[in-house]
Amino acid sequence: MNRRVLIAVLGAALMALPAGAQMRKGIGVHPKAKGARKGQAVDRFNRMTPEEREQVLKNLPPDRRKMVEKNLDRYNELTPEQRERLRNEYDHFQNLPPEKQQAARKVFRQMNGLSQERRGELRREAARLRRLSPEERKTHMGSEAFKGKYSAEEREIIDHLTGLFPPE
């Protein structure tokens, strides 16, 4: 799998963050535990017995449970290297100031309203832009070709995506 899939999984995980408090309680990760990596909650969950997992999942609303199960399946399909990269990106997200985290969640919600094909195109464009210097990025994003290819909402999403993660 590639970076697009990793970002999609991360985005889905971020969308489920309100459920994280419920899962942390069930998994035994205290939200204020010093040094605890929240991404490790998935690993702990995977080490649970089927009965323990069911106990945690049964406390979630049906839609949230389905989303968590789907995300866990996608996470479990990743290679160990991809999981580590995803954890690092999640840690990067956790170190953002709260207002930037909220902005990132908004962007991921906006992306969920787009087709899968369009989301992929926006992710690819954001990845290309991250490799440019700030001046080159500004010039490219101000070009008529760029404006003609993406709607105002898509340009805003791309702009936010370029600042979420460090360059590849």
N, C-alpha and C positions, 0 to 999 in steps of 0.2 A: 504494500500500500504506500501511497505517497503522502506528501505534505497536505494536499487537499483533504484527504481522508482524515488525517490527524487533526486538522483544523475543524473539520466537520464534527468529529467526535468531541473535541474540546468545546466547540460551540454548543453542542447538545448537552454536554456536562454543565456548562455555564447556565444554560437555560433551566437546568434542574437544581440549581443552587438552593432555592428555597427549601427543597426537599432534603438538602444536605444536613440540616440541623436534625431532622428526624432520623436520617441514616446514621449520623455520627453518634447519636444517643444509642442506637441499636448496636452499633459496631464497637462502641467503647472508646471513641476518640472524643475527648473533651474539646469543645471549640476554642478554649483558651490555653490548651496544652502548649507549653513552650517547646519550640522545635519540632512539633508534630507536623508532618507533611500531610495535608488534607488529601492529596492524591493517593496516599497509602491506604485510605479507607477502602478503595476498590480492591486492593490486594488483600486486605483483611477480610473483606466480604467474600472474596473468592476462596479463602482458606476455611470459611465456615462450612459446617456440615449442611446438607440440604435442609435439615429441620431448622437449624439456626437461621439460614437465609429466609426460609418461608416465614419464620416468626417476625423477622424485620420487615419483609415485604408486605405482610398482611396488614400492617398498620398504615400503609400508604393508600391514598385514594386510587381507584382503579386506573385512571389515566396516567397518574404519576408512576404507578407500579409498572405499567406497560412500558413507559418511556425509560425507566431505570433498567428494566430487564433488557430492552433493546440495546441501550447504551453499554450495558455490561457484556452483552454478546459481541458487540462491535469491538469493545476494548479487548476482549479475550482473543479475538482474531488477529490482533496486532503482534508483531514480533517483539521480543524483549527490547530491542533497540528503539522501536517505534513507541513502545510504552514509556521508556525512559525519556524520550524526546517530548512526548505528550506531558509527562509529569513536569519536566522542566518548563514547558510553556505554561502549564497551569501554575507552577510556582511563580513564574514571571507575572502572570495575571494577578496572583494573590499579593504581590509586592507593589502593584499599582495603587495609587491613592483611590479612596472610595469613589470619588466623582468619575475617575477614568474607568473604574470597574463598572459603574453604572452605565456609562456611555458605551462600553464594550457590550454589555448585555443588551442594550437597545439596538446596537448594530446587528447582533446575532438574531434578535427577534425580527428585525427588518429583513434580514437575509432569509429567514424561514418563510417569508411571504413570497419569495421568488421561486421560480422553477429550479430544479436541480441543475439543469444545464446552465442557467443564468448565474446561479450561485458559483458554479465552477469557473465560469468566465470572469466573474468579479474577483474571485480568489487568485486566479492566474494573473490578472492585471495588477492586483495589489502586490503580489510577489515580484512581478517585474519592476514595479515602481520602487519597492524597497531597495532594490539593487542600484537605483539611480541616486545621484547626489541631490540634495534639496533643491538646488537650482534647476537641474535637469527635470526633476519631478514636477516642479512648478510650471516649467515651460510645456512639458508633455500634457499635463492636466489642463492647461489653458488653451491647448490647440483645438482648432475646429474639428479635426478628425476625432479627437477624444470626446469632445462635446457631442458630436454627431453619433457616436457609437453608444454612449451611455446616457440614460435619463438623468435629471438633476438628482433624484433620490439615489440612483446607482452611483453617481459620482461622489455623493456624500458618503455612501457606504465604503467605496474604494478608499477615499481619503482617510476614513477612520481605520480601516483595516491595515493600511500601510503603517500606521503608528502603533498598532497593537503588539506586534512581535518584532524582535530584532531581525536584521537582514539575514537571509539564508546563507 
